[in-house]
Amino acid sequence: MAFLKPKAANKTKTISVRVPIDLAEELDDIKRHADEHGLAFDVADVVERALTQAARSARSELAALPTKQQNALAA
């Protein structure tokens, strides 16, 4: 999976998350170096991919849980 891509205009919505300062500084450094080479480190794309996978995993975990009705019947 390529993390560095040519710069392109795209429509996005900004969200905010808290990350450790060391990670934020590392991301800023990567973005700065990528920019020097005419590239962009697309943090939004990386986060979107990670959150998509996390959401799928969470859905799978939830699907494996007994339903409230099954819990009531077992009680």
C-alpha positions as CSV (number, residue, x, y, z in Angstrom):
1,M,0.0,0.0,0.0
2,A,1.5,3.3,-1.1
3,F,1.2,6.1,1.5
4,L,2.8,8.8,-0.6
5,K,0.7,9.9,-3.6
6,P,0.7,12.8,-6.0
7,K,-1.1,15.9,-4.7
8,A,-4.7,16.1,-5.8
9,A,-7.7,18.3,-4.9
10,N,-10.4,16.3,-3.1
11,K,-13.4,17.2,-1.0
12,T,-13.2,16.3,2.6
13,K,-14.7,17.0,6.0
14,T,-12.4,17.8,8.8
15,I,-12.6,15.8,12.0
16,S,-10.3,16.1,15.1
17,V,-8.7,13.3,17.1
18,R,-6.1,13.5,19.8
19,V,-2.8,11.7,19.2
20,P,0.4,11.6,21.2
21,I,2.6,14.7,20.5
22,D,5.4,12.5,19.3
23,L,3.1,10.9,16.7
24,A,1.8,14.3,15.6
25,E,5.4,15.6,15.2
26,E,6.4,12.6,13.2
27,L,3.4,13.0,10.9
28,D,4.2,16.7,10.4
29,D,7.8,15.7,9.5
30,I,6.7,13.1,7.0
31,K,4.3,15.5,5.4
32,R,7.0,18.2,5.2
33,H,9.5,15.8,3.6
34,A,6.9,14.4,1.2
35,D,6.0,18.0,0.2
36,E,9.7,18.7,-0.6
37,H,9.4,15.9,-3.2
38,G,6.1,17.1,-4.6
39,L,4.2,14.4,-2.8
40,A,1.5,14.3,-0.1
41,F,1.2,12.0,2.9
42,D,-2.5,11.5,2.9
43,V,-3.3,11.1,6.6
44,A,-7.0,11.2,5.9
45,D,-6.7,8.2,3.6
46,V,-4.6,6.3,6.1
47,V,-7.1,7.1,8.9
48,E,-10.1,6.2,6.7
49,R,-8.6,2.8,5.8
50,A,-7.7,2.1,9.4
51,L,-11.2,3.1,10.7
52,T,-12.9,1.1,7.9
53,Q,-11.1,-2.0,9.0
54,A,-11.8,-1.3,12.7
55,A,-15.5,-0.8,11.9
56,R,-15.6,-4.1,10.1
57,S,-13.9,-5.9,13.0
58,A,-16.2,-4.2,15.5
59,R,-19.3,-5.3,13.4
60,S,-17.9,-8.9,13.4
61,E,-17.4,-8.8,17.2
62,L,-20.9,-7.4,17.7
63,A,-22.4,-10.0,15.4
64,A,-20.8,-12.8,17.4
65,L,-22.3,-11.5,20.7
66,P,-25.5,-13.1,21.9
67,T,-28.6,-10.9,21.3
68,K,-30.5,-9.4,24.1
69,Q,-33.3,-11.9,23.4
70,Q,-30.9,-14.8,23.7
71,N,-29.6,-13.4,27.0
72,A,-33.2,-13.1,28.3
73,L,-34.0,-16.7,27.3
74,A,-30.8,-18.0,29.0
75,A,-31.6,-16.2,32.3
